[in-house]
Amino acid sequence: MNAKVFDRPVYLKKGRDLIEEITCLEDAIDFLEAWPRNDRDIVHDATLKTCHMAFDGLKPVKVGRDAIRAFGDKKGILVKSPGVQPWMIRSRSGGGRVSA
C-alpha cells in the first residue's frame, strides 16, 4: 500500500458538471498544478507547497489531505460526497457471475 494515499478521498468540483476524486497526494498536486494560472493566489501557493512537503515526507499525509480539502472549501468547490458512487451502479452484464 502506498503511504501517500489518503484515508478518505476528497471530492472537488472540476468545471460545472464534473467531480474529481482526490485519493492521494499525487492527485492533489496534479489538481493544483492544473489550476488556472490567472486564478492562483496565496491560498493556492500554500496548499501546493504543503502537498509537496507531505509528498516528500516532511509533513504527514493527513496534513496534505487537510490542505487540499481546505483549498476546496475556500474556493467553493468542495463536495461532501458525490451523489452516485461507481459501486452503486448495477452492471447490466450480470456482475461477472458464472453459471455452474
C-alpha positions, 0 to 999 in steps of 0.5 A: 500500500502506498503511504501517500494515499489518503484515508478518505478521498476528497471530492472537488468540483472540476468545471460545472458538471464534473467531480474529481476524486482526490485519493492521494497526494499525487492527485492533489498536486496534479489538481493544483498544478492544473489550476488556472494560472490567472486564478492562483493566489496565496491560498493556492501557493500554500496548499501546493507547497504543503502537498509537496512537503507531505509528498516528500515526507516532511509533513504527514499525509493527513496534513496534505489531505487537510490542505487540499480539502481546505483549498476546496472549501475556500474556493467553493468547490468542495463536495461532501460526497458525490451523489452516485458512487461507481459501486452503486451502479448495477452492471447490466452484464450480470456482475461477472457471475458464472453459471455452474 
